[in-house]
Amino acid sequence: LQDWTSLEGTWTLDKDTQSLRGQAAEAQTRGFAWNVPLTGDLSIEMDVTPLADKNIGIRVHSDLEGRYYMALFGGDFGDEIMQNLGNPDLKNAALVKVQLGARAPFNVLASTAEAKPVRGQPIRARLSRAGRTVVLYVGGKKVLDGQDDAFTSGQISLFLMGSEARFDDITIFGTPDEKWLKEKLGGK
């Protein structure tokens, strides 16, 4: 896929369904990234079909060094990792601010018992950031929103950890980083 990079895990384009399928082991956390850095407000929307029951996410404004916002479905990282993260309550869906290396690396902006992913059943998910507001929509319904403005630019990526999912009909809205755009267009 043009302008996408597999960072960890196995990512393939299913030619029959025209969907992206990803698999990742427990130790893999980096996923599949769109190489276009975006600045300011943005939105990514897609159909997600969980093929496992945990750890499926969409990240925005990622610097690929461990700082980003994430919509996480079925967050279950195991006892040791959860303890190291301060035992956050992730329930079935959560909006999370991640700052790896910080004193509090995992800040849950909002979580809900609704929007539980069901293996094999597609859901329409949209993660948007406008100003200070980060919002997760599932099936066209707003299920979570949180407030934070620490990250205003970076890449979008898909996240799997010890899980598997299919992603389809991905739509991204946002403003490409001006420096990246100039480089891509040959300095014009």
Secondary structure, 3 states (H helix, E strand, C coil): CCCEEECCCEEEEECCCCEEEEEECCCCCCCEEEEEEEEEEEEEEEEEEECCCCCEEEEEEECCCCEEEEEEECCCCCHHHHHHCCCCCCCCEEEEEEECCCCCCEEEEEEECCCCCCCCCCEEEEEEEECCEEEEEECCEEEEEEECCCCCEEEEEEEECCEEEEEEEEEEEEEECHHHHHHHCCCC
